[in-house]
C-alpha cells in the first residue's frame, strides 16, 4: 500500500521528516518498506529558470537557427542558439542552464552542456513544453508571463509537486489502515504516545447540499445479509474531462493513472477514506437500482471488455433490465462513465466481506475496491464518503446534486464490547503500564471507554476494527502503540537444558541428512500444494482422497499432495532445462489424504537419482547412475538405523517400471526403483530417474520400539546368485511369485540387486541379477540340496518366463 506524505499531512499537521514518520509507522505495525521520492515533473525542473530574451538575430551560418542573448538573472546575459520559429526579443522564456538534466519522451536523461552550433557558442537551451515534461506540444518554445522576473526558478512558476511516498507492507488484519485517514489515525496515536499532541483533521462535508430534486433513482436491496448498507445519489449537468493537476498529482504519487475527473474522484476518496465508490451513467439505468444475486450462468461484460459467466452467489448491482456491475469488485462495460456522460448515479456501500472475496476469487479479479471490501471497511462512513465525493465532483466537473442521499441500512452493524483486565495486560506484556496511559492509548485509537474499575475497563470497539474483538486483541493494540522498544527486559540470561530421547524425529532426520549430504545428495523442499491433475499419472492415487483448498491461489496450487514424487520430478525437470542433469536429491515431507475415516498426514523421506555418477573429468570416463548404485544408497539408510532383518517383495505402486519393496512383517519400509517413462514424459524428462519412497512414520516407530534380541541361527545361510536374461515385459513381481511358489520352506529371501538394459543384449531383452538366501533351521544344507533347489528355480524360470542364464 502506498501513502503520500503530502496527502497524509492534510490529516495531521506535522513538521516531522519522512525518516522520523516512517520509523514511527513501522513501530506501530505499519511497516514502511521503502520511501520513494515523487515529482509531478520528472527532474523537478531543477536548473530551469525564467529568461528574458534581450536580442534575437538570424544565425549567420544557418537559415533556420537564431542567435539570442538572454538575461537569466545572473547579471551577465548568455548567448543561446535556438531553432524555434516563435522566439523573439522581449519574451520571457524557460531556459535550461548548463548542467541541467532533461528527459526525452522515453524517460532517458540528457545533460545540457556548453557547445558550438554552426560555429556559434550556446550556453543553454530555450525550452518547449514537451522538453520540460509540462505538455505534449513541440510547436515552439514556451512563452511565459511578461511580469516574471529573470532568474526565477521554473519550479516556483509551475508549482511542481514534490512528495515522498511510503510503501507500507500492510498485514491482512489491518483493514482499518487501508487509507490515508486510517494511517493518519494510527500515526496520531503514536505521536501522542511520544508527547506530540496533534489533531486529526477530517475533510468537512458541511457545505453538502441538494441543489434540486429532479433525478431520483430508487434503490432496492433484496439480500440485506450481502449488502447491509447501500447509499446513493445523483449528480446532473457534469462535464467529464481531465482532472485538475492537484488531483492527478495525488493519484500519480501513489501509482494510479488518472482517467477522467469522475473516476479520479472515486479513486481519490477510496484512498483518502478507505471507502470504495462507483459511478454509473444515470442515463443508462433503467428504472431503479436493485442489489441482488442473479441466475447461475448469466453472461455479463465487465469494463475490461471480457464476458464473464456469473455464479448464483455473485452479488450484482442491477436495474430493471439486468446487471450493471459486479458489486464491490468490477464495473460493467455498458453502464460506466464516458466522455459523453452528463449525469451520474454515485454509489457508496458496505458489502459482506466473505461474499466479495468469493466473487473476486471466482472471477480472478483483484481490484482496489475488492481488496478493501473483502477485508472489511468502516460501515459508519458510507454516507459521509458519498457526500465527500459529491462535493469533489462538483468542484472538478461542475453539475448539481439532483437527489437526496438514499441510505438503506435496515440492520445496523454494532460495535464490539470487550472487558479489559489490567492484570491480564501486565501478564501478557510482562510489564506494568500506568492505567492512565492505557486509557489514553485506547482513546487515541477511537476505542470508547464505557466504564472504569480497579480491575479493568469496559470498552466499545469501533465496528471498522474487525481485527479487535477479544481482550487479547486490545492488549496487542496497547502494546504496539506503547512501543515494543519501551518494554524492559532482564539482562539475566536463562537457559534450559532438556533431555530429549535419541530417537527424536529431528535428530534422526539430521543423521540421515548428514549421511546423504556426504554422499553427494542435496536436500530439496517443495510446496505441499500441487495440481490435482497429477493423480491421473497413477492408479494408486485416488481423486476422492484429495484434500482441496477452499480458496486456492491458483489451479496449480489447489490440492495438497498425495505423493512426493511429482514435486521432485518438477525440480528435476527445472534443473535439466537449465543444463544441470546430474542430480541427487532428497526431501523430508508429508503427504495428505482424505479417507472415509478422516484426514490423515503421512511423513516420508524420498530420494531421487538421475544422470551420471560423477562429474566429467579427464582422468575417468563418465558412467551413468544405475539401479545397483541407487539400491546401495537405500540399503545404507536402513543400515544406519540398524534395520537389517527385512524382506524384499515386489512394489505395489505403479509409478515404477522396475522396483523393489523392503519391509518387515506387514510394514513396508521403502519402495524404490525406476520411474516409468510415461510419467517422466509428462514432465519433459528424457533420462532415467531412480526414486525411493521411505515410510518415515513406520521407520520412526520401529526405531522407537524396544530392542528385541533373537538367537543367532545355529546353521548357516547360503546365498546363490542368478543372472537371468528375460523379456522386457517380465517384472520382478513375476520372478518373485514363481520363486516363492517353487520353494516355500527353505527360501528365506530374494533380492534384485541389478537391472541392465543396453548394448550386447538382444532387442526386447533385459538382464536381472538376483540373489537367493537359503537356510534350514534344523540342519546344515548340503551342496546337493542347494543345487537341487537352484536347478528347480532355474527350470521354472525357463519354463514359465522363457528366461535363460547369462
C-alpha positions in Angstrom: 0.0 0.0 0.0 1.3 3.4 -0.9 0.8 6.5 1.2 1.6 10.0 0.1 3.3 12.1 2.8 1.8 15.4 1.5 -1.6 13.8 1.5 -1.1 12.4 5.0 -0.2 15.9 6.2 -3.7 17.1 5.2 -4.9 14.9 8.1 -2.1 15.7 10.6 -0.2 18.9 10.6 3.4 17.9 11.4 6.9 19.1 10.7 8.4 15.6 11.2 10.6 14.5 8.3 9.8 11.3 6.4 12.5 9.3 8.2 11.0 10.0 11.7 7.5 9.4 10.4 8.4 6.1 8.7 10.2 4.9 11.8 7.1 5.6 14.0 4.8 3.9 11.5 7.0 0.8 11.5 6.9 0.7 15.3 3.1 0.9 15.1 3.0 -2.2 12.9 2.6 -0.4 9.6 6.0 -1.4 8.3 7.4 1.1 5.9 9.4 -0.9 3.4 10.5 1.9 1.0 10.3 5.7 0.9 10.3 6.9 -2.6 10.6 10.5 -4.0 7.8 11.7 -6.3 7.9 14.8 -8.5 5.0 15.8 -10.7 7.5 16.6 -13.4 10.5 14.3 -13.7 13.6 16.2 -12.5 11.5 18.8 -10.7 12.6 21.5 -13.3 15.8 21.8 -11.4 18.2 24.1 -13.3 15.3 25.7 -15.3 15.0 29.5 -14.8 13.0 32.3 -16.3 14.9 34.1 -19.0 14.4 37.4 -20.7 15.3 37.4 -24.5 17.2 40.7 -25.0 18.2 40.2 -28.6 17.2 37.8 -31.4 19.0 37.8 -34.8 19.4 35.2 -37.5 22.3 32.7 -37.2 25.0 33.8 -39.7 25.6 30.3 -40.9 22.2 28.6 -40.6 18.9 29.7 -42.1 16.6 28.1 -39.5 18.6 29.0 -36.4 18.6 32.2 -34.4 21.2 33.8 -32.2 19.8 35.2 -28.9 21.1 36.8 -25.8 19.2 36.0 -22.7 19.1 37.6 -19.2 18.8 34.7 -16.7 19.2 36.9 -13.6 22.9 36.4 -13.1 23.9 39.9 -14.1 25.6 38.7 -17.3 23.4 37.8 -20.3 24.2 34.5 -22.0 24.2 33.5 -25.7 21.8 30.8 -26.7 21.4 29.3 -30.2 17.6 28.5 -30.7 15.8 26.8 -33.6 12.2 27.7 -32.6 10.4 29.8 -35.1 8.5 31.7 -32.5 11.4 33.0 -30.4 11.7 36.8 -30.4 13.2 39.7 -28.4 11.3 40.8 -25.4 9.9 37.4 -24.5 10.1 35.7 -21.1 11.0 32.1 -21.7 12.1 29.0 -19.7 15.9 28.4 -20.0 17.8 25.2 -19.2 21.1 26.3 -17.9 24.5 24.5 -18.2 24.4 21.2 -16.3 20.6 20.9 -16.2 19.3 17.3 -16.7 16.3 16.9 -19.0 14.4 13.8 -20.1 13.2 12.7 -23.5 9.8 11.1 -24.2 11.2 7.6 -23.3 12.5 8.9 -20.0 16.2 8.9 -21.0 18.2 11.6 -19.3 20.5 14.0 -21.2 22.5 16.9 -19.8 22.7 20.5 -21.2 26.3 21.3 -22.0 28.2 24.3 -23.3 28.7 23.8 -27.0 29.0 25.3 -30.5 26.3 25.1 -33.1 27.4 26.0 -36.6 30.4 27.9 -35.1 28.4 29.9 -32.5 28.6 29.2 -28.8 25.4 28.2 -27.0 25.3 28.4 -23.1 21.9 26.8 -22.5 18.6 25.9 -24.2 15.3 27.7 -24.5 12.7 25.0 -24.0 9.4 23.9 -25.4 6.8 22.4 -23.0 7.4 18.8 -24.1 11.1 19.2 -23.4 10.3 20.2 -19.8 7.6 17.5 -19.3 4.9 20.1 -19.0 2.9 19.0 -22.0 3.0 17.4 -25.5 3.4 20.4 -27.7 6.6 20.9 -29.7 5.4 23.7 -32.0 7.7 26.2 -30.4 9.2 27.4 -27.2 7.0 28.3 -24.2 6.2 32.0 -23.8 5.9 32.9 -20.1 4.1 35.7 -18.3 5.8 39.1 -19.0 5.7 40.0 -15.3 8.0 37.2 -14.3 11.5 38.3 -13.1 14.5 36.8 -14.9 16.3 34.1 -12.8 13.0 32.9 -11.1 13.1 29.2 -10.7 10.7 27.4 -13.0 9.7 25.0 -10.3 8.2 28.0 -8.4 6.3 29.3 -11.5 4.8 25.9 -12.4 4.2 24.8 -8.8 6.0 21.4 -9.1 4.7 18.8 -6.6 7.5 17.3 -4.6 6.3 14.4 -2.4 7.6 11.4 -0.5 5.7 8.1 -0.8 5.7 5.4 1.9 5.4 1.8 0.6 3.8 0.1 3.6 3.8 -3.7 3.9 0.2 -3.9 5.3 -0.7 -7.1 7.1 -4.2 -8.6 6.1 -5.7 -7.9 9.5 -5.2 -4.2 9.4 -8.2 -3.3 7.2 -8.6 -0.1 9.1 -5.3 1.3 7.9 -6.0 0.8 4.1 -6.3 4.6 3.6 -4.6 7.9 4.3 -7.2 8.5 7.1 -6.6 5.1 8.7 -2.8 5.6 8.5 -3.1 9.2 10.0 -5.3 7.8 12.8 -2.5 5.4 13.8 0.2 8.0 13.3 -1.7 10.4 15.6 -1.9 7.7 18.3 1.8 7.1 18.1 2.7 10.8 18.2 0.5 11.3 21.3 2.4 8.5 23.0 5.6 10.3 22.0 4.4 13.5 23.7 3.4 15.3 20.4 -0.3 16.4 20.7 -1.7 16.7 17.2 -5.2 17.0 15.9 -6.7 14.6 13.4 -8.3 16.7 10.7 -11.0 15.1 8.6 -12.5 16.5 5.4 -15.6 18.6 6.0 -18.9 17.9 4.3 -20.8 20.7 6.0 -21.3 22.5 2.6 -23.0 19.5 1.1 -26.5 20.4 -0.1 -29.1 19.1 -2.6 -29.5 21.7 -5.4 -32.7 20.3 -6.8 -34.7 17.0 -6.7 -35.1 16.3 -10.4 -33.4 12.9 -10.8 -34.3 10.4 -8.1 -33.3 6.8 -8.6 -34.8 4.4 -6.1 -32.8 1.6 -4.6 -34.0 -1.9 -3.5 -31.8 -4.3 -1.5 -33.0 -7.9 -2.0 -30.4 -9.5 0.2 -29.6 -7.5 3.3 -27.1 -10.1 4.5 -24.9 -9.5 1.4 -25.4 -5.7 1.3 -26.1 -4.4 4.8 -25.8 -0.8 3.8 -26.2 0.9 0.4 -26.2 4.7 -0.3 -26.6 6.6 -3.5 -27.4 10.0 -5.0 -27.5 11.6 -8.5 -25.5 14.5 -9.9 -26.6 16.2 -13.1 -25.0 18.6 -15.5 -21.5 17.4 -15.1 -18.7 17.7 -17.7 -16.4 14.7 -18.0 -12.9 15.8 -18.7 -9.3 15.5 -17.5 -8.8 16.1 -13.7 -7.0 19.2 -12.4 -3.3 18.9 -11.8 -3.6 18.7 -8.0 -5.9 15.6 -8.2 -3.8 14.0 -10.9 -0.6 14.5 -8.8 -2.2 12.9 -5.7 -3.1 9.8 -7.7 0.1 9.6 -9.7 2.1 9.8 -6.4 0.6 6.5 -5.2 0.8 4.8 -8.6 -2.6 5.3 -10.0 -3.0 6.6 -13.6 -5.7 9.3 -13.9 -8.6 8.6 -16.3 -11.2 11.4 -16.0 -12.4 13.7 -13.3 -15.3 11.4 -12.2 -13.3 8.2 -11.9 -10.4 10.1 -10.4 -12.6 11.4 -7.6 -13.9 7.9 -6.7 -10.3 6.7 -6.6 -9.3 9.7 -4.6 -11.9 9.1 -1.9 -11.1 5.4 -1.9 -7.5 6.1 -1.0 -8.4 9.0 1.2 -11.0 7.5 3.4 -10.9 3.8 2.5 -14.5 3.7 1.1 -14.8 2.3 -2.4 -17.3 4.2 -4.6 -18.7 3.6 -8.1 -20.2 6.0 -10.6 -22.9 4.9 -13.1 -24.0 6.8 -16.1 -27.5 7.7 -14.9 -29.0 7.7 -18.4 -28.1 4.0 -18.8 -30.0 3.0 -15.7 -33.5 1.6 -16.5 -35.8 2.3 -13.6 -34.5 1.6 -10.1 -31.3 0.2 -8.7 -31.7 -3.4 -7.4 -29.0 -5.1 -5.4 -29.4 -8.9 -5.7 -27.9 -12.1 -7.0 -28.8 -13.4 -10.5 -29.3 -16.7 -12.1 -26.4 -19.1 -12.5 -24.8 -18.8 -15.9 -25.9 -15.2 -16.6 -23.5 -13.6 -19.0 -22.0 -10.1 -18.1 -19.4 -8.0 -19.8 -17.1 -6.0 -17.4 -15.2 -2.8 -18.0 -12.2 -4.8 -19.3 -14.4 -6.0 -22.2 -14.4 -9.6 -21.0 -17.6 -11.5 -21.0 -17.9 -13.4 -17.7 -20.3 -16.1 -16.6 -21.9 -15.2 -13.3 -22.3 -17.5 -10.3 -25.6 -17.7 -8.4 -23.9 -16.3 -5.3 -22.3 -13.3 -7.0 -23.9 -10.1 -5.7 -24.8 -7.7 -8.6 -25.9 -4.1 -8.9 -28.8 -4.3 -11.4 -31.5 -2.2 -12.9 -34.9 -3.4 -14.0 -33.4 -4.9 -17.2 -30.3 -6.6 -15.9 -26.9 -6.4 -14.3 -24.9 -3.2 -14.3 -21.9 -4.0 -12.0 -20.3 -6.8 -10.0 -20.9 -5.4 -6.5 -17.7 -4.4 -4.8 -15.5 -5.9 -7.4 -15.7 -4.5 -11.0 -18.0 -2.3 -13.1 -19.9 -3.2 -16.2 -18.9 -2.0 -19.7 -22.4 -0.7 -20.6 -23.1 1.4 -17.5 -19.8 3.1 -16.9 -18.9 6.8 -17.2 -17.8 8.0 -20.7 -16.8 11.4 -22.2 -20.5 11.9 -23.2 -21.8 11.3 -19.7 -23.7 14.3 -18.2 -25.4 12.8 -15.2 -24.3 10.1 -12.8 -25.6 7.8 -10.0 -22.9 7.7 -7.3 -22.8 4.6 -5.2 -21.3 4.1 -1.7 -21.9 0.8 0.1 -20.9 -1.8 2.6 -20.9 -5.3 1.3 -20.4 -8.7 3.0 -16.6 -9.3 3.1 -16.9 -13.1 2.6 -19.2 -12.7 -0.4 -16.9 -10.2 -2.1 -13.9 -12.4 -1.5 -15.5 -15.4 -3.1 -16.7 -13.4 -6.1 -13.3 -11.8 -6.6 -11.5 -15.2 -6.4 -14.1 -16.9 -8.6 -13.6 -14.4 -11.4 -9.9 -13.9 -10.7 -10.3 -10.2 -10.2 -8.3 -8.2 -7.7 -9.2 -4.5 -7.6 -8.6 -1.8 -5.1 -12.3 -2.0 -4.2 -12.4 -5.7 -3.7 -9.2 -5.6 -1.7 -10.9 -3.4 0.8 -14.4 -4.8 0.8 -13.1 -8.4 1.4 -11.1 -7.3 4.4 -13.8 -5.2 6.0 -14.3 -1.4 5.7 -15.9 1.1 8.0 -19.7 0.8 7.7 -20.2 4.1 9.6 -18.6 6.4 6.9 -20.6 5.1 3.9 -22.9 8.2 3.7 -20.0 10.6 4.7 -17.7 9.3 2.0 -20.6 9.7 -0.6 -21.1 13.4 0.4 -17.3 14.0 0.3 -17.1 12.5 -3.2 -20.2 14.5 -4.4 -18.6 17.8 -3.2 -15.3 17.0 -5.0 -17.2 16.0 -8.2 -19.0 19.4 -8.2 -15.6 21.1 -7.7 -13.8 19.4 -10.7 -16.8 18.6 -13.0 -19.4 21.1 -12.2 -23.0 20.0 -12.1 -25.8 19.9 -9.4 -26.8 17.4 -6.8 -30.2 16.3 -8.0 -31.4 13.9 -5.3 -31.3 13.3 -1.6 -28.9 10.7 -0.3 -30.7 7.3 -0.3 -29.4 5.3 2.6 -30.7 1.7 3.0 -29.4 0.5 6.4 -32.0 -1.8 7.9 -29.8 -3.6 10.5 -27.1 -1.5 11.9 -23.7 -3.2 12.3 -23.0 -2.9 16.0 -19.7 -2.1 17.7 -18.0 -4.8 19.7 -17.9 -4.8 23.5 -14.8 -6.0 25.4 -13.8 -6.0 29.0 -10.0 -5.3 29.6 -8.5 -6.8 32.7 -5.5 -4.7 34.0 -3.9 -7.9 35.4 -4.0 -9.6 32.0 -2.4 -6.6 30.4 0.6 -6.8 32.8 0.7 -10.6 32.5 0.8 -10.6 28.6 3.1 -7.6 28.2 5.3 -8.5 31.1 5.4 -5.0 32.5 3.1 -2.7 34.4 1.8 0.1 32.2 0.1 3.0 34.0 -3.7 2.9 33.8 -3.9 6.5 32.6 -1.5 5.6 29.8 -3.7 2.6 28.8 -6.8 4.8 28.7 -5.0 7.5 26.7 -3.8 4.9 24.1 -7.3 3.4 23.8 -9.0 6.8 23.4 -6.4 7.8 20.7 -7.4 4.7 18.8 -11.1 5.7 19.0 -11.8 2.8 21.4 -14.5 4.1 23.7 -14.0 3.6 27.5 -17.5 3.0 28.9 -16.7 2.0 32.5 -13.6 2.1 34.8 -13.0 -0.1 37.8 -10.0 -1.2 39.8 -9.8 -4.4 37.9 -10.2 -3.1 34.3 -12.1 -1.2 31.6 -15.3 -1.8 29.8 -14.7 -0.9 26.2 -16.6 -0.4 22.9 -14.6 -1.2 19.8 -15.5 0.6 16.6 -17.0 -1.8 14.0 -14.3 -1.0 11.5 -11.7 -2.6 13.7 -12.6 -6.1 12.6 -9.3 -7.4 13.9 -10.0 -6.2 17.5 -12.8 -8.4 19.0 -11.1 -10.0 22.1 -9.3 -8.9 25.1 -6.0 -10.2 23.7 -6.5 -8.1 20.6 -6.9 -4.9 22.7 -3.7 -5.8 24.6 -1.9 -6.1 21.3 -3.2 -2.6 20.3 -1.9 -1.2 23.6 1.4 -2.8 23.2 2.1 -1.7 19.6 1.2 2.0 20.4 3.0 2.0 23.7 6.0 0.7 21.8 7.7 -2.7 21.8 11.0 -0.9 22.4 9.7 0.6 25.6 9.3 -2.8 27.2 12.2 -3.5 29.6 13.7 -6.9 29.9 16.0 -8.6 32.2 19.7 -8.8 31.4 19.9 -12.1 33.1 20.3 -15.0 30.7 18.3 -18.1 31.4 18.9 -21.4 29.7 17.1 -24.7 30.0 18.8 -27.9 29.2 16.3 -30.5 28.1 16.9 -34.2 27.9 15.4 -35.4 24.7 15.5 -39.1 23.5 18.0 -40.2 20.9 15.2 -41.2 18.6 13.6 -37.8 18.3 12.3 -37.2 14.8 14.5 -34.2 14.1 17.6 -35.9 15.4 17.1 -38.9 13.1 16.4 -36.5 10.2 19.7 -34.8 10.8 21.6 -38.1 11.0 20.2 -39.2 7.6 20.5 -35.7 6.0 24.2 -35.6 7.0 24.8 -39.1 5.6 23.0 -38.3 2.3 24.8 -35.0 2.0 28.2 -36.7 2.4 27.1 -39.0 -0.5 26.5 -36.0 -2.8 22.8 -35.5 -2.2 21.2 -32.1 -1.9 18.1 -31.5 0.2 15.1 -30.0 -1.5 11.9 -28.5 -0.1 8.8 -28.5 -2.3 5.5 -26.9 -1.8 2.9 -29.1 -0.2 0.3 -27.6 -2.5 0.2 -29.0 -6.0 -2.1 -29.5 -9.0 -4.9 -32.1 -8.7 -4.2 -33.5 -12.2 -1.1 -35.3 -11.0 -3.2 -38.1 -9.5 -4.1 -39.1 -13.1 -0.5 -40.4 -13.5 -1.0 -43.2 -11.1 -3.9 -45.6 -10.5 -2.9 -45.9 -6.8 -3.7 -42.3 -6.1 -7.5 -41.5 -5.9 -9.3 -38.3 -6.6 -11.6 -38.9 -3.7 -8.5 -38.9 -1.4 -7.6 -35.3 -2.5 -7.5 -32.6 0.2 -8.5 -29.5 -1.7 -8.2 -25.8 -0.7 -11.4 -23.8 -0.4 -9.8 -20.6 -1.8 -6.7 -21.6 -3.7 -4.2 -19.1 -5.0 -4.3 -20.8 -8.4 -5.3 -24.1 -10.0 -1.7 -25.3 -9.8 -1.8 -24.8 -6.0 -5.3 -26.1 -5.3 -4.6 -29.5 -3.7 -2.4 -31.0 -1.0 -0.1 -33.6 -2.4 -0.7 -37.3 -2.1 2.8 -38.2 -3.2 6.2 -36.5 -3.0 7.2 -38.0 -6.4 5.7 -35.3 -8.6 7.2 -32.3 -6.8 10.5 -34.0 -7.0 10.1 -34.5 -10.8 9.2 -30.9 -11.1 12.5 -30.0 -9.5 14.4 -32.4 -11.7 12.8 -31.1 -14.9 13.6 -27.5 -13.8 17.3 -28.4 -13.3 17.6 -30.4 -16.5 16.1 -27.5 -18.5 19.0 -25.4 -17.1 21.7 -27.8 -18.1 22.0 -29.4 -14.6 21.2 -33.0 -15.4 23.3 -35.0 -12.8 21.2 -34.8 -9.7 21.0 -36.4 -6.3 18.1 -35.0 -4.3 16.3 -35.9 -1.1 13.3 -34.5 0.7 11.6 -34.9 4.1 7.9 -34.1 3.6 4.3 -35.0 4.2 1.5 -36.4 2.1 -2.1 -35.6 2.8 -5.1 -37.8 2.4 -8.9 -37.6 2.9 -10.1 -41.1 3.7 -13.5 -42.2 4.9 -12.1 -42.4 8.4 -11.0 -38.8 8.3 -8.0 -36.7 7.2 -4.5 -38.2 7.6 -0.9 -37.0 7.2 2.0 -39.3 6.5 5.6 -38.4 6.7 8.1 -39.6 4.0 11.7 -39.5 3.0 12.2 -39.5 -0.7 15.4 -39.9 -2.8 16.0 -39.1 -6.4 18.9 -40.1 -8.6 19.4 -39.3 -12.2 22.3 -38.6 -14.7 25.9 -39.6 -14.3 27.6 -40.9 -11.3 30.3 -38.3 -11.2 31.3 -35.1 -12.9 33.1 -35.1 -16.2 36.8 -35.5 -15.7 39.8 -36.1 -18.0 41.1 -39.0 -15.8 37.9 -41.0 -15.7 35.1 -41.8 -18.1 31.6 -40.9 -17.2 29.3 -43.7 -16.1 25.5 -43.3 -15.8 23.9 -44.0 -12.4 22.3 -47.4 -12.2 19.9 -49.4 -10.2 22.6 -51.1 -8.2 24.2 -47.8 -7.1 20.8 -46.5 -6.0 20.0 -49.6 -4.1 23.2 -49.1 -2.2 22.0 -45.7 -1.0 18.7 -47.1 0.1 20.4 -50.0 2.0 22.8 -47.6 3.6 19.9 -45.6 5.2 18.4 -48.8 6.6 21.8 -50.0 7.8 22.4 -46.6 9.5 19.3 -47.2 11.6 20.3 -50.8 12.3 17.4 -52.3 10.4 18.7 -55.5 8.9 16.1 -58.3 9.2 14.0 -57.2 6.2 12.2 -58.9 3.3 12.2 -57.9 -0.3 8.9 -58.0 -2.2 7.5 -56.5 -5.4 6.5 -52.9 -5.3 2.7 -52.1 -5.0 3.0 -48.6 -6.6 2.5 -48.4 -10.3 4.9 -45.4 -10.7 7.8 -47.8 -11.2 8.7 -49.8 -14.3 11.1 -51.8 -12.1 11.2 -51.8 -8.4 11.5 -53.4 -5.0 9.7 -53.0 -1.7 11.6 -53.6 1.5 9.7 -54.3 4.7 9.4 -56.1 8.0 6.4 -58.3 8.5 3.4 -56.4 7.3 5.1 -53.0 7.4 6.6 -51.6 4.1 9.7 -49.5 4.9 10.6 -48.3 1.5 9.7 -48.8 -2.2 12.3 -47.9 -4.8 13.0 -48.4 -8.4 13.0 -46.9 -11.9 10.2 -44.3 -12.6 8.0 -45.1 -15.6 8.9 -43.4 -18.8 5.3 -42.3 -19.3 5.4 -40.3 -16.1 8.8 -38.8 -16.9 7.4 -37.8 -20.3 4.7 -35.8 -18.6 7.5 -33.6 -17.0 9.6 -33.5 -20.2 12.3 -35.7 -18.7 14.1 -38.0 -21.2 16.7 -39.6 -18.9 16.3 -42.4 -16.4 15.2 -41.4 -12.9 15.5 -43.6 -9.8 13.1 -42.9 -7.0 12.8 -44.2 -3.4 9.9 -43.5 -1.0 10.6 -44.3 2.7 7.7 -44.5 5.1 9.3 -42.4 7.7 6.5 -42.9 10.2 7.0 -46.7 10.2 10.8 -46.3 10.5 10.4 -44.0 13.5 8.1 -46.4 15.1 10.5 -49.3 14.5 13.4 -47.4 16.0 11.3 -46.2 18.9 10.2 -49.8 19.9 12.1 -51.8 22.4 15.1 -53.7 21.2 14.4 -57.4 20.8 17.1 -60.0 20.8 16.8 -63.2 18.9 19.2 -66.2 18.9 21.7 -66.3 16.1 20.8 -69.1 13.7 22.7 -72.3 14.6 23.0 -73.4 11.0 24.4 -71.1 8.2 22.5 -69.5 5.4 23.6 -69.9 1.8 23.5 -67.3 -0.9 23.2 -68.2 -4.6 23.0 -65.7 -7.5 21.3 -66.0 -10.9 21.7 -63.6 -13.8 18.6 -64.1 -16.0 18.1 -62.9 -19.5 14.3 -62.2 -19.8 11.8 -60.3 -21.9 11.3 -56.6 -21.1 7.6 -57.4 -20.3 8.6 -59.7 -17.4 8.5 -57.9 -14.0 10.3 -58.6 -10.7 6.8 -59.4 -9.3 6.6 -62.4 -11.8 10.0 -63.8 -10.7 9.2 -63.3 -7.0 5.9 -65.2 -7.2 7.5 -68.1 -9.1 10.4 -68.4 -6.6 8.1 -68.3 -3.6 5.9 -71.0 -5.2 8.9 -73.2 -6.1 10.4 -73.3 -2.6 8.2 -72.3 0.3 10.2 -73.5 3.4 13.9 -73.0 2.8 13.9 -69.9 0.6 14.3 -67.1 3.2 14.8 -64.0 1.0 15.0 -62.9 -2.7 16.9 -59.8 -3.7 17.1 -58.0 -7.0 20.4 -56.3 -7.0 21.0 -55.2 -10.6 19.0 -54.4 -13.7 20.6 -54.0 -17.1 19.2 -52.8 -20.4 21.6 -51.8 -23.2 24.1 -53.0 -25.7 25.1 -56.6 -26.1 21.6 -57.7 -25.3 19.1 -58.9 -27.9 16.3 -56.5 -28.7 13.4 -56.7 -26.3 15.5 -58.3 -23.6 16.8 -57.2 -20.2 19.0 -58.7 -17.5 18.1 -59.3 -13.9 20.7 -60.2 -11.3 19.1 -61.8 -8.3 20.3 -63.3 -5.0 18.5 -66.1 -3.2 19.1 -66.8 0.6 18.5 -70.4 1.5 18.6 -71.7 5.1 17.4 -74.7 7.1 16.8 -74.0 10.8 17.3 -77.7 11.7 20.5 -78.7 9.9 23.3 -77.6 7.6 22.3 -77.8 3.9 24.5 -79.8 1.6 25.6 -78.8 -1.9 23.3 -81.5 -3.4 20.2 -80.0 -1.6 21.2 -76.4 -2.6 21.8 -77.3 -6.2 18.5 -79.1 -6.3 16.7 -76.0 -5.2 18.6 -73.8 -7.6 18.0 -76.1 -10.5 14.3 -76.2 -9.8 14.2 -72.4 -9.7 16.1 -72.1 -12.9 13.8 -74.7 -14.6 10.7 -72.9 -13.5 12.0 -69.6 -14.7 12.9 -71.1 -18.1 9.5 -72.8 -18.4 7.2 -70.1 -17.2 9.1 -66.9 -18.2 11.3 -68.1 -21.1 14.4 -67.0 -19.1 17.9 -68.0 -19.9 21.1 -67.8 -17.9 23.6 -65.2 -18.9 
